[in-house]
Amino acid sequence: MDITLTELHEAQQKALKQFIETITTRVATAYLFCFALQQRQSAHTHCFAPPTRSLWFQADLLLIYRDEETRRANEIQDQANSHSNAQYQYITVAMPYGEAMPLLEAGDPFINQVFSKGTLLYSHGVALPKRWGYVCHKTWLQSMRREWRRWFNTGCQFMDCAAYCLMDSNFGLAVFMVHQTIEQACKAVIKVLLHIGSNTHNLAWMLKLCSSVIPEIGTLFPRNSPDEKALFNLLKGSYIDCRYAAVFEVREEQAWVLYHRAGTLLRAIGDRCNQQIKAMERYAGADYPAEYQQIYCEQSTGS
């Protein structure tokens, strides 16, 4: 999945959710995908007026409607696009199910790309169709090793910087370095174990996603008490506050607790990802001719 919606502002996510509910109620929808997303925000300041901020986004959508829908594609597109306003823009491509599925099966570039890399916003109680494809274990292994070295090694280097800051009693900067350690390590998990893209700095989302494959991660930042919530908010806020706030105060014990938890997280992620890489090495190094190392398999188009 290349299109991610986690970067949208809370109000934008709410508006998109409302649009999905409205259009899937009014149109007999089989699938609704987002295959392109643009967003921006602008701030306006004036000597004689309070500052204002405006948010804007545009979502390009593929709506595949079911056979019982009686309206034509252009009417459905007009229906969907009519929900646009100055802040939220929707550009919809509508297509009947009976036309889209044969195109998917035939390998149509547009349909395949949307099904493979777009974000599925709605599905009418049916699983995504499957397509046949090839997975090369050697290529997959090379990709895993490359992403592992990039993200996990960077996380370890940030951890070294955090240790130096602790020794220098610079606890605010130490917490920022711990934040970067955790972010980079989580991206290693997302790339190596989940094989999806991630362009977010949302630490809560990344930790929750990673805990789905490494349950131990879910116990490191529980947020089940006021003190734990305050500690996590301190960690999360360090990404901005350490660099831009006039004052960013961190107690020594808070910095050390977060540092040790980040160390535990690194060990858990290191063990699990190395297990996965070793498993893939066994597949890629099997004793059969090279031409058979490309395994024919059934691959879901879902991300």
Residue pairs with C-beta under 8 A, 6 or more apart in sequence:
1 117
1 118
1 119
1 196
1 197
1 303
2 117
2 118
2 197
3 34
3 35
3 36
3 37
3 117
3 118
3 119
4 119
4 197
4 198
4 199
4 200
5 13
5 16
5 34
5 37
5 119
6 200
6 202
6 205
7 39
7 199
7 200
8 16
8 37
8 39
8 57
9 41
9 55
11 55
12 39
12 55
12 57
12 88
15 87
15 88
16 59
16 88
16 121
19 83
19 88
19 90
20 32
20 121
20 122
22 83
23 29
23 32
23 63
23 79
23 80
23 83
24 32
24 122
24 124
26 79
27 63
27 65
27 69
27 71
27 76
27 79
27 80
28 65
28 66
28 68
28 69
28 124
29 63
29 64
29 65
29 66
29 122
29 124
30 64
30 65
30 66
30 97
30 123
30 124
30 126
31 62
31 63
31 64
31 100
31 120
31 122
31 123
31 124
31 128
32 61
32 62
32 63
32 64
32 120
32 121
32 122
32 123
33 61
33 62
33 114
33 115
33 118
33 119
33 120
33 121
34 59
34 60
34 61
34 118
34 119
34 121
35 60
35 61
35 62
35 113
35 114
35 117
35 118
35 119
36 58
36 59
36 60
37 57
37 58
37 59
37 60
38 57
38 58
39 55
39 56
39 57
39 58
40 55
40 56
40 57
41 53
41 54
41 55
41 56
42 53
42 54
42 56
43 51
43 52
43 53
44 51
44 52
44 53
44 54
45 51
54 87
55 87
56 86
56 87
56 88
56 89
57 87
57 88
57 89
58 88
58 89
58 90
58 91
59 88
59 89
59 90
59 91
60 91
60 92
60 93
61 80
61 90
61 91
61 92
61 93
61 121
62 92
62 93
62 95
62 111
62 114
62 118
63 76
63 77
63 80
63 92
63 93
63 94
63 95
64 94
64 95
64 96
64 97
64 100
65 73
65 76
65 94
65 95
65 96
65 97
66 97
66 124
67 96
67 97
67 98
69 76
69 96
71 79
73 94
73 95
73 96
74 94
76 92
76 94
77 92
77 93
77 94
80 90
80 92
80 94
81 90
81 91
81 92
83 90
84 90
100 111
101 129
103 111
104 111
104 112
104 115
104 129
104 131
104 301
105 129
105 131
112 131
112 301
115 128
115 129
115 301
115 302
116 301
116 303
117 303
118 303
119 303
120 128
120 302
120 303
128 300
128 301
128 302
129 301
130 298
130 299
130 300
130 301
131 299
131 301
132 296
132 298
132 299
133 297
133 299
134 294
134 295
134 296
134 297
135 294
135 295
135 297
135 299
136 293
136 294
136 295
137 280
137 283
137 284
137 293
137 294
137 295
138 284
138 293
140 280
140 284
141 277
141 280
141 281
141 283
141 284
144 191
144 192
144 276
144 277
144 280
145 277
147 188
147 191
147 192
148 188
148 191
148 192
148 273
148 277
150 188
151 184
151 185
151 187
151 188
151 191
152 184
152 185
152 188
152 266
152 269
152 270
152 273
154 184
155 180
155 181
155 182
155 183
155 184
155 185
155 188
155 266
156 181
156 266
158 177
158 178
158 180
158 181
158 184
159 177
159 178
159 181
159 262
159 263
159 266
161 177
162 174
162 175
162 177
162 178
162 181
162 259
162 262
163 259
165 171
165 173
165 174
165 177
166 174
166 255
166 256
166 259
169 252
171 250
171 251
171 252
171 254
171 255
172 238
172 241
172 242
172 248
172 249
172 250
173 242
174 250
174 255
174 259
175 234
175 235
175 238
175 242
175 250
175 254
175 255
175 258
176 238
176 239
176 242
176 243
178 235
178 238
178 255
178 258
178 259
178 262
179 203
179 235
179 236
179 238
179 239
181 262
181 266
182 203
182 206
182 207
182 235
182 262
182 265
183 201
183 203
183 206
185 262
185 265
185 266
185 269
186 203
186 206
186 207
186 209
186 210
186 269
187 198
187 206
188 269
188 273
189 209
189 210
189 213
189 214
189 269
189 272
189 273
190 196
190 198
190 206
190 209
190 210
191 198
192 273
192 276
192 277
193 213
193 214
193 272
193 273
193 276
194 209
194 213
196 303
198 206
200 206
201 239
203 235
203 236
203 239
204 232
204 236
207 217
207 218
207 220
207 221
208 218
210 217
210 269
211 217
211 218
213 272
214 268
214 269
214 272
216 264
216 268
217 265
217 268
217 269
220 261
220 264
220 265
221 228
221 231
221 232
221 235
221 261
222 228
223 229
223 232
231 254
231 257
231 258
234 250
234 254
234 258
235 258
238 248
238 250
241 248
242 248
284 293
286 293
